[in-house]
Amino acid sequence: MDALPTSATPPTTTTKSSFVPPKSKPVELSNAIQVLAMDITISDPQKHQDATQGAFITYLVTTNTQVENFSSSKPRPVRRRYQDFVWLHTTLSLEYPACIVPPLPEKHRLEYIKGDRFSAEFIQRRQLSLQWFLDRISRHPLLQKSQCTRIFLESTDFKNDKRSQVLNIPHTTSIIDSISDTLVNAFAKLKKPDERFEEMKEQISKLEDNLNTVEKLYFRINKRQLDLQNDYTNFANSIQGLSALETNITNSLYQFAETSKAYSKAMKDMTEVEEVQFLNEIHELLAYCHAAKDVLKARDQKQLDFEELSVYLHQTVQLRDRTQYPGRKYNDRGMAAGGLYISDYVTDKLNEVRGVNMERARREKLSKLEMRVKELQDEVTRANDDSNGFSNQVIKEFEVFQKTKTLELKQGLLAYADCHIEFYQKGTAIWEKVLPIFQMIEID
């Protein structure tokens, strides 16, 4: 098992909950990439105290899989802390920049969490969010087969294995990084937006709007349920006070008051399950939408790199031709090359004033421009291939996103319905128990 940091005090197990995160089924994709069976379970959160790192929580991660690069179909369970999940997310994002890598829950603060990060409630909800994170990875045709995923799920020497794996992730550099911000910048717009990806953005934005509406309405319903729960508690207290006055039916009234309290408690339990399973799911889906939009932005940037490089190549070719044939006239209309040509003109005039051999300078400049054109032609070809490859992968990613979204919405709605069914069944049983007591009341 993965060795834990030396603790100043023995590890103490946190208060365990009976809640078990719902397991999801594999997503079937229409493309040729096969999604193999992989089941990952997070359980047994434990609190540890380290002299240098302070307090932290670890989770037991158990895997059953058919993915071939694992040592076995049931690798030995390992313990991982939150920072290890961060490493997995970061390395997958670097290794598969065109993939929608599932988002992680925030480190210290979730908007819907009350209390500190070591409270039973916080740990339970974080465990559920981390479970969803790994479930999404297990359903992804590429992420489930990554060496990073394998190391995270089964390595018993995690510290060294993850260090060596990071060295294997390629870091690409491009000539686009060296071009002036006047040519390429993050605020430039695409000259030819691809309708396929524009439609994807629109669908995700509409999904976000609807999820935000669902969240707002849920909070409104939740507030009413809390008010009703408090009213039942106050109602029970009033009946209990009445029982002290009506001495001939004191026991019956007392039992009715206890029944009202039990009903209020059942309502509270239902609300808590709703928040954990349904509201949590809505928040995770919203975060998933943000991750998908980030990938679409990255795709746009790839296309923008290609477009701007193409423009820069055209400008450089024109400058080369001007240098090679200085007597010719060129039509610059529509070309944003003013800065390029003006600086070139100023340089030539300065050289004339300094007495530089203009013919020799022209030949040297032409040689440099020829090399630059060749370099840019290669880079434009690479950028085009990169953009097309990125776009093709994003199309596949959107299919994974759509199917995952549908599956998780289904799970959330089923969980919402189940907790309401359980509440009404429990409520019926609670009230049925008090009926015989009132039927036994004799009226003189």
C-alpha beads as a LAMMPS data file, in Angstrom:
LAMMPS data file: protein, C-alpha beads

444 atoms
443 bonds

1 atom types
1 bond types

-500.0 500.0 xlo xhi
-500.0 500.0 ylo yhi
-500.0 500.0 zlo zhi

Masses

1 110.0

Atoms # bond

1 1 1 0.000 0.000 0.000
2 1 1 1.174 3.540 -0.706
3 1 1 3.186 4.706 2.269
4 1 1 1.697 7.607 4.161
5 1 1 3.788 10.496 5.475
6 1 1 5.190 9.999 8.944
7 1 1 2.580 11.227 11.373
8 1 1 3.183 13.041 14.596
9 1 1 0.169 11.224 15.990
10 1 1 -1.399 7.947 14.925
11 1 1 -3.912 8.302 12.071
12 1 1 -7.422 8.726 13.360
13 1 1 -10.424 7.641 11.364
14 1 1 -13.013 10.353 10.877
15 1 1 -16.638 9.832 11.720
16 1 1 -17.909 7.504 9.030
17 1 1 -21.183 7.981 7.247
18 1 1 -23.484 5.267 5.995
19 1 1 -23.818 7.212 2.756
20 1 1 -22.486 5.323 -0.261
21 1 1 -21.987 7.331 -3.486
22 1 1 -24.106 5.967 -6.345
23 1 1 -22.079 4.060 -8.935
24 1 1 -22.406 4.897 -12.601
25 1 1 -22.490 2.625 -15.607
26 1 1 -19.997 2.818 -18.509
27 1 1 -20.872 5.230 -21.310
28 1 1 -21.206 3.647 -24.744
29 1 1 -19.731 5.765 -27.540
30 1 1 -20.503 5.620 -31.229
31 1 1 -16.896 6.269 -32.286
32 1 1 -14.327 3.546 -32.737
33 1 1 -12.567 4.133 -29.407
34 1 1 -13.719 1.503 -26.936
35 1 1 -14.495 2.307 -23.313
36 1 1 -13.401 -0.638 -21.180
37 1 1 -15.046 -1.592 -17.920
38 1 1 -13.521 0.252 -14.970
39 1 1 -15.014 0.556 -11.500
40 1 1 -13.347 2.869 -8.969
41 1 1 -14.540 3.252 -5.383
42 1 1 -13.454 5.876 -2.850
43 1 1 -14.032 4.935 0.789
44 1 1 -12.705 5.046 4.361
45 1 1 -11.614 8.692 4.761
46 1 1 -8.956 9.031 7.477
47 1 1 -7.429 12.088 9.098
48 1 1 -3.634 12.240 9.484
49 1 1 -1.331 14.658 11.275
50 1 1 2.117 15.359 9.862
51 1 1 4.790 17.446 11.555
52 1 1 5.632 19.390 8.389
53 1 1 2.447 19.224 6.281
54 1 1 -0.113 19.576 9.040
55 1 1 -3.449 17.771 9.047
56 1 1 -4.867 16.167 5.924
57 1 1 -7.377 13.527 4.827
58 1 1 -6.624 10.395 2.811
59 1 1 -9.113 8.183 0.993
60 1 1 -8.924 4.500 0.157
61 1 1 -9.110 4.048 -3.633
62 1 1 -10.111 0.588 -4.885
63 1 1 -10.126 -0.329 -8.587
64 1 1 -11.556 -3.136 -10.717
65 1 1 -10.729 -2.803 -14.399
66 1 1 -10.298 -4.467 -17.775
67 1 1 -7.797 -1.854 -18.975
68 1 1 -4.733 -3.810 -20.084
69 1 1 -1.950 -1.521 -18.855
70 1 1 -2.821 -2.256 -15.210
71 1 1 -0.836 -4.894 -13.333
72 1 1 -4.027 -6.869 -12.694
73 1 1 -7.793 -6.549 -12.980
74 1 1 -7.932 -5.888 -9.225
75 1 1 -4.850 -3.892 -8.238
76 1 1 -4.059 -3.425 -4.583
77 1 1 -6.071 -0.587 -2.985
78 1 1 -4.091 2.603 -2.374
79 1 1 -4.506 5.682 -0.209
80 1 1 -4.558 9.099 -1.822
81 1 1 -4.935 12.630 -0.463
82 1 1 -6.464 15.622 -2.228
83 1 1 -3.101 16.838 -3.580
84 1 1 -2.694 13.487 -5.352
85 1 1 -6.004 14.064 -7.136
86 1 1 -4.695 17.507 -8.140
87 1 1 -1.600 15.849 -9.639
88 1 1 -3.783 13.471 -11.664
89 1 1 -5.929 16.326 -12.965
90 1 1 -2.898 18.447 -13.887
91 1 1 -0.996 15.684 -15.683
92 1 1 -4.068 14.532 -17.620
93 1 1 -4.672 18.136 -18.727
94 1 1 -1.083 18.370 -19.984
95 1 1 -1.122 14.954 -21.634
96 1 1 -4.525 15.384 -23.305
97 1 1 -5.067 19.126 -23.934
98 1 1 -7.931 18.404 -26.361
99 1 1 -9.814 16.272 -23.820
100 1 1 -12.436 17.540 -21.393
101 1 1 -10.634 16.535 -18.200
102 1 1 -13.182 16.355 -15.354
103 1 1 -12.867 19.231 -12.870
104 1 1 -11.904 18.806 -9.225
105 1 1 -13.786 20.211 -6.234
106 1 1 -12.236 23.343 -4.752
107 1 1 -9.510 22.707 -2.204
108 1 1 -10.747 24.466 0.930
109 1 1 -14.125 25.988 0.214
110 1 1 -17.286 24.819 -1.486
111 1 1 -20.085 27.357 -1.607
112 1 1 -22.672 24.897 -0.335
113 1 1 -20.497 23.645 2.569
114 1 1 -20.904 24.960 6.084
115 1 1 -18.149 24.235 8.562
116 1 1 -14.448 23.422 8.409
117 1 1 -12.749 21.094 5.926
118 1 1 -12.306 18.385 8.554
119 1 1 -15.974 18.198 9.493
120 1 1 -17.852 14.992 8.699
121 1 1 -20.155 16.901 6.338
122 1 1 -17.301 18.447 4.345
123 1 1 -15.426 15.143 4.073
124 1 1 -18.573 13.317 2.951
125 1 1 -19.288 15.799 0.192
126 1 1 -15.682 15.990 -0.926
127 1 1 -15.577 12.194 -1.079
128 1 1 -18.637 12.253 -3.314
129 1 1 -17.126 14.934 -5.579
130 1 1 -13.863 12.999 -5.881
131 1 1 -15.889 9.877 -6.663
132 1 1 -17.585 11.708 -9.540
133 1 1 -14.168 12.925 -10.731
134 1 1 -12.817 9.366 -10.949
135 1 1 -16.079 8.020 -12.398
136 1 1 -15.807 10.479 -15.280
137 1 1 -12.205 9.425 -15.885
138 1 1 -13.204 5.751 -15.799
139 1 1 -15.828 6.389 -18.502
140 1 1 -13.442 8.290 -20.797
141 1 1 -11.912 6.211 -23.638
142 1 1 -8.520 7.964 -23.438
143 1 1 -8.188 9.092 -19.834
144 1 1 -8.919 5.626 -18.455
145 1 1 -5.927 4.228 -20.402
146 1 1 -3.459 6.955 -19.420
147 1 1 -0.295 5.941 -17.586
148 1 1 -1.028 8.802 -15.189
149 1 1 -4.351 7.190 -14.313
150 1 1 -2.701 3.802 -13.840
151 1 1 -0.014 5.255 -11.554
152 1 1 -2.620 7.090 -9.493
153 1 1 -4.822 4.014 -9.070
154 1 1 -2.261 1.312 -8.381
155 1 1 1.237 2.646 -7.689
156 1 1 2.741 1.654 -4.336
157 1 1 5.669 4.034 -4.930
158 1 1 3.538 6.975 -5.905
159 1 1 6.032 9.725 -5.064
160 1 1 8.733 8.430 -7.425
161 1 1 6.389 7.084 -10.104
162 1 1 4.554 10.364 -10.523
163 1 1 7.861 12.257 -10.776
164 1 1 9.117 10.014 -13.571
165 1 1 5.773 10.159 -15.388
166 1 1 5.778 13.964 -15.511
167 1 1 9.138 13.812 -17.321
168 1 1 7.514 11.700 -20.048
169 1 1 4.844 14.288 -20.850
170 1 1 6.019 16.299 -23.901
171 1 1 6.134 20.078 -23.706
172 1 1 5.700 21.648 -27.141
173 1 1 6.914 25.077 -28.167
174 1 1 5.847 27.002 -31.204
175 1 1 7.049 29.933 -33.249
176 1 1 3.677 31.481 -32.467
177 1 1 5.005 32.203 -28.958
178 1 1 7.692 34.495 -30.383
179 1 1 5.420 36.600 -32.574
180 1 1 4.588 40.070 -31.317
181 1 1 1.375 40.584 -29.355
182 1 1 0.299 42.959 -32.121
183 1 1 -0.080 39.928 -34.372
184 1 1 -1.389 37.286 -31.985
185 1 1 -3.290 37.993 -28.800
186 1 1 -5.945 36.357 -26.662
187 1 1 -8.568 38.938 -27.635
188 1 1 -8.381 38.415 -31.387
189 1 1 -11.481 37.003 -33.059
190 1 1 -11.593 34.086 -35.439
191 1 1 -11.846 35.109 -39.073
192 1 1 -13.766 31.957 -40.013
193 1 1 -15.622 30.540 -36.975
194 1 1 -16.554 26.870 -37.344
195 1 1 -20.329 26.475 -36.998
196 1 1 -19.942 23.042 -35.393
197 1 1 -18.073 24.429 -32.420
198 1 1 -20.167 27.582 -32.211
199 1 1 -23.204 25.321 -31.836
200 1 1 -21.422 23.363 -29.089
201 1 1 -20.760 26.600 -27.191
202 1 1 -24.408 27.574 -27.513
203 1 1 -25.615 24.191 -26.252
204 1 1 -23.307 24.335 -23.233
205 1 1 -24.349 27.915 -22.431
206 1 1 -28.030 26.920 -22.556
207 1 1 -27.306 23.931 -20.317
208 1 1 -25.544 26.225 -17.828
209 1 1 -28.491 28.629 -17.833
210 1 1 -30.937 25.800 -17.174
211 1 1 -28.792 24.289 -14.425
212 1 1 -28.515 27.695 -12.743
213 1 1 -32.306 28.022 -12.916
214 1 1 -32.743 24.541 -11.426
215 1 1 -30.353 25.486 -8.623
216 1 1 -32.241 28.707 -7.819
217 1 1 -35.603 26.923 -7.778
218 1 1 -34.179 24.128 -5.646
219 1 1 -33.007 26.668 -3.057
220 1 1 -36.505 28.169 -3.048
221 1 1 -38.091 24.744 -2.493
222 1 1 -35.443 23.905 0.085
223 1 1 -36.229 27.058 2.060
224 1 1 -39.918 26.156 2.125
225 1 1 -39.082 22.637 3.292
226 1 1 -36.915 24.021 6.097
227 1 1 -39.697 26.404 7.130
228 1 1 -42.198 23.529 7.105
229 1 1 -39.797 21.362 9.094
230 1 1 -39.480 24.096 11.751
231 1 1 -43.255 24.550 11.788
232 1 1 -43.760 20.836 12.492
233 1 1 -41.230 21.038 15.334
234 1 1 -43.025 24.059 16.838
235 1 1 -46.356 22.312 16.273
236 1 1 -45.061 19.282 18.204
237 1 1 -43.914 21.477 21.080
238 1 1 -47.341 23.117 21.255
239 1 1 -49.104 19.747 21.361
240 1 1 -46.697 18.624 24.065
241 1 1 -47.617 21.699 26.098
242 1 1 -51.282 20.921 25.565
243 1 1 -50.756 17.396 26.900
244 1 1 -49.829 18.829 30.293
245 1 1 -53.230 20.512 30.511
246 1 1 -55.416 17.712 29.161
247 1 1 -54.643 15.182 31.881
248 1 1 -57.200 12.635 30.678
249 1 1 -55.445 12.233 27.295
250 1 1 -51.921 13.278 28.274
251 1 1 -50.285 10.132 26.914
252 1 1 -52.109 10.317 23.580
253 1 1 -51.189 13.961 23.043
254 1 1 -47.603 13.285 24.056
255 1 1 -47.380 10.458 21.504
256 1 1 -48.836 12.750 18.833
257 1 1 -46.186 15.377 19.650
258 1 1 -43.419 12.778 19.371
259 1 1 -44.856 11.634 16.052
260 1 1 -44.772 15.204 14.737
261 1 1 -41.135 15.506 15.810
262 1 1 -40.297 12.227 14.079
263 1 1 -42.017 13.485 10.924
264 1 1 -40.000 16.715 11.104
265 1 1 -36.814 14.661 11.508
266 1 1 -37.705 12.555 8.442
267 1 1 -38.187 15.760 6.468
268 1 1 -34.778 16.997 7.614
269 1 1 -33.146 13.714 6.555
270 1 1 -34.758 13.998 3.114
271 1 1 -33.421 17.540 2.682
272 1 1 -29.898 16.472 3.639
273 1 1 -29.929 13.615 1.121
274 1 1 -31.236 16.005 -1.553
275 1 1 -28.343 18.373 -0.939
276 1 1 -25.709 15.642 -0.981
277 1 1 -26.924 13.699 -4.005
278 1 1 -28.941 16.145 -6.123
279 1 1 -27.604 19.646 -5.424
280 1 1 -24.045 18.333 -5.406
281 1 1 -24.709 16.788 -8.819
282 1 1 -25.935 20.120 -10.211
283 1 1 -22.778 21.861 -9.000
284 1 1 -20.550 19.166 -10.493
285 1 1 -22.351 19.434 -13.834
286 1 1 -21.852 23.204 -13.843
287 1 1 -18.136 22.698 -13.219
288 1 1 -18.084 20.116 -16.036
289 1 1 -19.656 22.705 -18.362
290 1 1 -16.880 25.164 -17.488
291 1 1 -14.255 22.522 -18.297
292 1 1 -15.914 21.852 -21.667
293 1 1 -15.975 25.577 -22.486
294 1 1 -12.275 25.843 -21.629
295 1 1 -11.482 23.091 -24.144
296 1 1 -13.552 24.871 -26.807
297 1 1 -11.614 28.080 -26.090
298 1 1 -8.365 26.153 -26.489
299 1 1 -9.621 24.825 -29.836
300 1 1 -10.421 28.352 -30.977
301 1 1 -6.917 29.410 -29.980
302 1 1 -5.456 26.633 -32.136
303 1 1 -7.443 27.900 -35.117
304 1 1 -6.479 31.482 -34.293
305 1 1 -2.798 30.479 -34.205
306 1 1 -3.159 29.019 -37.687
307 1 1 -4.981 32.070 -39.046
308 1 1 -2.504 34.561 -37.582
309 1 1 0.497 32.533 -38.716
310 1 1 -0.980 32.407 -42.215
311 1 1 -1.321 36.196 -42.224
312 1 1 2.201 36.611 -40.909
313 1 1 3.522 34.246 -43.593
314 1 1 1.743 36.237 -46.306
315 1 1 3.208 39.481 -44.958
316 1 1 6.701 37.988 -44.863
317 1 1 6.369 36.673 -48.431
318 1 1 5.345 40.142 -49.605
319 1 1 8.277 41.690 -47.756
320 1 1 10.629 39.159 -49.371
321 1 1 9.219 39.955 -52.817
322 1 1 9.587 43.697 -52.190
323 1 1 13.183 43.162 -51.178
324 1 1 13.928 40.923 -54.156
325 1 1 12.180 43.174 -56.706
326 1 1 12.334 46.717 -55.267
327 1 1 11.083 48.327 -58.470
328 1 1 7.743 46.563 -58.552
329 1 1 4.476 47.969 -57.251
330 1 1 2.338 45.946 -54.835
331 1 1 -1.294 46.155 -53.845
332 1 1 -1.324 46.282 -50.038
333 1 1 -5.074 46.803 -49.717
334 1 1 -6.530 44.646 -46.986
335 1 1 -3.086 43.759 -45.614
336 1 1 -2.366 44.661 -42.002
337 1 1 1.343 44.905 -42.711
338 1 1 1.814 48.614 -42.202
339 1 1 3.997 48.229 -39.119
340 1 1 6.124 45.586 -40.816
341 1 1 6.752 47.674 -43.944
342 1 1 7.266 50.997 -42.145
343 1 1 9.911 49.551 -39.845
344 1 1 11.615 48.032 -42.896
345 1 1 11.527 51.401 -44.709
346 1 1 12.958 53.248 -41.700
347 1 1 15.763 50.682 -41.381
348 1 1 16.710 51.114 -45.039
349 1 1 16.835 54.906 -44.739
350 1 1 19.014 54.719 -41.623
351 1 1 21.394 52.375 -43.413
352 1 1 21.650 54.832 -46.320
353 1 1 22.529 57.673 -43.924
354 1 1 25.172 55.510 -42.257
355 1 1 26.737 54.682 -45.617
356 1 1 25.956 50.989 -45.514
357 1 1 26.410 49.037 -48.767
358 1 1 22.737 48.801 -49.718
359 1 1 23.136 45.995 -52.257
360 1 1 24.986 43.841 -49.778
361 1 1 22.467 44.651 -47.055
362 1 1 19.644 43.768 -49.450
363 1 1 21.166 40.351 -50.212
364 1 1 21.666 39.599 -46.515
365 1 1 18.144 40.692 -45.756
366 1 1 16.765 38.600 -48.618
367 1 1 18.612 35.535 -47.339
368 1 1 17.150 36.009 -43.870
369 1 1 13.671 36.492 -45.305
370 1 1 13.967 33.308 -47.388
371 1 1 14.843 31.384 -44.232
372 1 1 11.989 33.060 -42.385
373 1 1 9.486 32.182 -45.126
374 1 1 10.568 28.540 -45.085
375 1 1 10.323 28.450 -41.315
376 1 1 6.870 30.017 -41.377
377 1 1 5.644 27.671 -44.122
378 1 1 6.625 24.694 -41.974
379 1 1 5.015 26.281 -38.940
380 1 1 1.779 27.064 -40.803
381 1 1 1.562 23.444 -41.954
382 1 1 2.178 22.242 -38.399
383 1 1 -0.367 24.697 -36.966
384 1 1 -2.960 23.563 -39.514
385 1 1 -2.398 19.897 -38.665
386 1 1 -2.469 20.723 -34.963
387 1 1 -5.703 22.683 -35.304
388 1 1 -7.412 19.965 -37.350
389 1 1 -6.297 17.217 -34.972
390 1 1 -7.453 19.232 -31.962
391 1 1 -10.818 19.886 -33.609
392 1 1 -11.347 16.217 -34.450
393 1 1 -10.680 15.234 -30.840
394 1 1 -13.006 17.941 -29.509
395 1 1 -15.832 16.499 -31.631
396 1 1 -15.300 13.142 -29.918
397 1 1 -15.018 14.864 -26.538
398 1 1 -18.352 16.580 -27.001
399 1 1 -19.998 13.200 -27.546
400 1 1 -18.471 11.961 -24.277
401 1 1 -19.662 15.166 -22.599
402 1 1 -23.224 14.780 -23.894
403 1 1 -23.525 11.162 -22.802
404 1 1 -21.933 11.840 -19.407
405 1 1 -24.264 14.792 -18.865
406 1 1 -27.338 12.683 -19.674
407 1 1 -26.185 9.849 -17.428
408 1 1 -25.468 12.144 -14.482
409 1 1 -28.740 14.036 -14.875
410 1 1 -30.499 10.680 -14.815
411 1 1 -28.632 9.666 -11.666
412 1 1 -29.404 12.962 -9.942
413 1 1 -33.114 12.880 -10.770
414 1 1 -33.400 9.236 -9.711
415 1 1 -31.689 10.069 -6.414
416 1 1 -34.068 13.020 -5.933
417 1 1 -37.117 10.842 -6.625
418 1 1 -35.849 8.010 -4.416
419 1 1 -35.294 10.233 -1.387
420 1 1 -38.812 11.672 -1.766
421 1 1 -40.340 8.194 -2.101
422 1 1 -38.425 7.080 0.992
423 1 1 -39.591 10.169 2.884
424 1 1 -43.263 9.629 2.077
425 1 1 -43.039 5.932 2.894
426 1 1 -41.357 6.761 6.188
427 1 1 -43.902 9.512 6.854
428 1 1 -46.799 7.129 6.220
429 1 1 -45.314 4.594 8.629
430 1 1 -44.747 7.277 11.281
431 1 1 -48.352 8.512 11.208
432 1 1 -49.845 5.027 10.996
433 1 1 -48.207 4.129 14.317
434 1 1 -50.059 6.875 16.163
435 1 1 -53.539 6.008 14.805
436 1 1 -54.254 3.118 17.225
437 1 1 -53.373 5.371 20.166
438 1 1 -56.067 7.878 19.211
439 1 1 -58.564 5.177 18.382
440 1 1 -58.221 3.940 21.976
441 1 1 -59.270 7.297 23.425
442 1 1 -62.615 6.871 25.198
443 1 1 -65.103 9.712 25.279
444 1 1 -67.301 9.651 28.405

Bonds

1 1 1 2
2 1 2 3
3 1 3 4
4 1 4 5
5 1 5 6
6 1 6 7
7 1 7 8
8 1 8 9
9 1 9 10
10 1 10 11
11 1 11 12
12 1 12 13
13 1 13 14
14 1 14 15
15 1 15 16
16 1 16 17
17 1 17 18
18 1 18 19
19 1 19 20
20 1 20 21
21 1 21 22
22 1 22 23
23 1 23 24
24 1 24 25
25 1 25 26
26 1 26 27
27 1 27 28
28 1 28 29
29 1 29 30
30 1 30 31
31 1 31 32
32 1 32 33
33 1 33 34
34 1 34 35
35 1 35 36
36 1 36 37
37 1 37 38
38 1 38 39
39 1 39 40
40 1 40 41
41 1 41 42
42 1 42 43
43 1 43 44
44 1 44 45
45 1 45 46
46 1 46 47
47 1 47 48
48 1 48 49
49 1 49 50
50 1 50 51
51 1 51 52
52 1 52 53
53 1 53 54
54 1 54 55
55 1 55 56
56 1 56 57
57 1 57 58
58 1 58 59
59 1 59 60
60 1 60 61
61 1 61 62
62 1 62 63
63 1 63 64
64 1 64 65
65 1 65 66
66 1 66 67
67 1 67 68
68 1 68 69
69 1 69 70
70 1 70 71
71 1 71 72
72 1 72 73
73 1 73 74
74 1 74 75
75 1 75 76
76 1 76 77
77 1 77 78
78 1 78 79
79 1 79 80
80 1 80 81
81 1 81 82
82 1 82 83
83 1 83 84
84 1 84 85
85 1 85 86
86 1 86 87
87 1 87 88
88 1 88 89
89 1 89 90
90 1 90 91
91 1 91 92
92 1 92 93
93 1 93 94
94 1 94 95
95 1 95 96
96 1 96 97
97 1 97 98
98 1 98 99
99 1 99 100
100 1 100 101
101 1 101 102
102 1 102 103
103 1 103 104
104 1 104 105
105 1 105 106
106 1 106 107
107 1 107 108
108 1 108 109
109 1 109 110
110 1 110 111
111 1 111 112
112 1 112 113
113 1 113 114
114 1 114 115
115 1 115 116
116 1 116 117
117 1 117 118
118 1 118 119
119 1 119 120
120 1 120 121
121 1 121 122
122 1 122 123
123 1 123 124
124 1 124 125
125 1 125 126
126 1 126 127
127 1 127 128
128 1 128 129
129 1 129 130
130 1 130 131
131 1 131 132
132 1 132 133
133 1 133 134
134 1 134 135
135 1 135 136
136 1 136 137
137 1 137 138
138 1 138 139
139 1 139 140
140 1 140 141
141 1 141 142
142 1 142 143
143 1 143 144
144 1 144 145
145 1 145 146
146 1 146 147
147 1 147 148
148 1 148 149
149 1 149 150
150 1 150 151
151 1 151 152
152 1 152 153
153 1 153 154
154 1 154 155
155 1 155 156
156 1 156 157
157 1 157 158
158 1 158 159
159 1 159 160
160 1 160 161
161 1 161 162
162 1 162 163
163 1 163 164
164 1 164 165
165 1 165 166
166 1 166 167
167 1 167 168
168 1 168 169
169 1 169 170
170 1 170 171
171 1 171 172
172 1 172 173
173 1 173 174
174 1 174 175
175 1 175 176
176 1 176 177
177 1 177 178
178 1 178 179
179 1 179 180
180 1 180 181
181 1 181 182
182 1 182 183
183 1 183 184
184 1 184 185
185 1 185 186
186 1 186 187
187 1 187 188
188 1 188 189
189 1 189 190
190 1 190 191
191 1 191 192
192 1 192 193
193 1 193 194
194 1 194 195
195 1 195 196
196 1 196 197
197 1 197 198
198 1 198 199
199 1 199 200
200 1 200 201
201 1 201 202
202 1 202 203
203 1 203 204
204 1 204 205
205 1 205 206
206 1 206 207
207 1 207 208
208 1 208 209
209 1 209 210
210 1 210 211
211 1 211 212
212 1 212 213
213 1 213 214
214 1 214 215
215 1 215 216
216 1 216 217
217 1 217 218
218 1 218 219
219 1 219 220
220 1 220 221
221 1 221 222
222 1 222 223
223 1 223 224
224 1 224 225
225 1 225 226
226 1 226 227
227 1 227 228
228 1 228 229
229 1 229 230
230 1 230 231
231 1 231 232
232 1 232 233
233 1 233 234
234 1 234 235
235 1 235 236
236 1 236 237
237 1 237 238
238 1 238 239
239 1 239 240
240 1 240 241
241 1 241 242
242 1 242 243
243 1 243 244
244 1 244 245
245 1 245 246
246 1 246 247
247 1 247 248
248 1 248 249
249 1 249 250
250 1 250 251
251 1 251 252
252 1 252 253
253 1 253 254
254 1 254 255
255 1 255 256
256 1 256 257
257 1 257 258
258 1 258 259
259 1 259 260
260 1 260 261
261 1 261 262
262 1 262 263
263 1 263 264
264 1 264 265
265 1 265 266
266 1 266 267
267 1 267 268
268 1 268 269
269 1 269 270
270 1 270 271
271 1 271 272
272 1 272 273
273 1 273 274
274 1 274 275
275 1 275 276
276 1 276 277
277 1 277 278
278 1 278 279
279 1 279 280
280 1 280 281
281 1 281 282
282 1 282 283
283 1 283 284
284 1 284 285
285 1 285 286
286 1 286 287
287 1 287 288
288 1 288 289
289 1 289 290
290 1 290 291
291 1 291 292
292 1 292 293
293 1 293 294
294 1 294 295
295 1 295 296
296 1 296 297
297 1 297 298
298 1 298 299
299 1 299 300
300 1 300 301
301 1 301 302
302 1 302 303
303 1 303 304
304 1 304 305
305 1 305 306
306 1 306 307
307 1 307 308
308 1 308 309
309 1 309 310
310 1 310 311
311 1 311 312
312 1 312 313
313 1 313 314
314 1 314 315
315 1 315 316
316 1 316 317
317 1 317 318
318 1 318 319
319 1 319 320
320 1 320 321
321 1 321 322
322 1 322 323
323 1 323 324
324 1 324 325
325 1 325 326
326 1 326 327
327 1 327 328
328 1 328 329
329 1 329 330
330 1 330 331
331 1 331 332
332 1 332 333
333 1 333 334
334 1 334 335
335 1 335 336
336 1 336 337
337 1 337 338
338 1 338 339
339 1 339 340
340 1 340 341
341 1 341 342
342 1 342 343
343 1 343 344
344 1 344 345
345 1 345 346
346 1 346 347
347 1 347 348
348 1 348 349
349 1 349 350
350 1 350 351
351 1 351 352
352 1 352 353
353 1 353 354
354 1 354 355
355 1 355 356
356 1 356 357
357 1 357 358
358 1 358 359
359 1 359 360
360 1 360 361
361 1 361 362
362 1 362 363
363 1 363 364
364 1 364 365
365 1 365 366
366 1 366 367
367 1 367 368
368 1 368 369
369 1 369 370
370 1 370 371
371 1 371 372
372 1 372 373
373 1 373 374
374 1 374 375
375 1 375 376
376 1 376 377
377 1 377 378
378 1 378 379
379 1 379 380
380 1 380 381
381 1 381 382
382 1 382 383
383 1 383 384
384 1 384 385
385 1 385 386
386 1 386 387
387 1 387 388
388 1 388 389
389 1 389 390
390 1 390 391
391 1 391 392
392 1 392 393
393 1 393 394
394 1 394 395
395 1 395 396
396 1 396 397
397 1 397 398
398 1 398 399
399 1 399 400
400 1 400 401
401 1 401 402
402 1 402 403
403 1 403 404
404 1 404 405
405 1 405 406
406 1 406 407
407 1 407 408
408 1 408 409
409 1 409 410
410 1 410 411
411 1 411 412
412 1 412 413
413 1 413 414
414 1 414 415
415 1 415 416
416 1 416 417
417 1 417 418
418 1 418 419
419 1 419 420
420 1 420 421
421 1 421 422
422 1 422 423
423 1 423 424
424 1 424 425
425 1 425 426
426 1 426 427
427 1 427 428
428 1 428 429
429 1 429 430
430 1 430 431
431 1 431 432
432 1 432 433
433 1 433 434
434 1 434 435
435 1 435 436
436 1 436 437
437 1 437 438
438 1 438 439
439 1 439 440
440 1 440 441
441 1 441 442
442 1 442 443
443 1 443 444
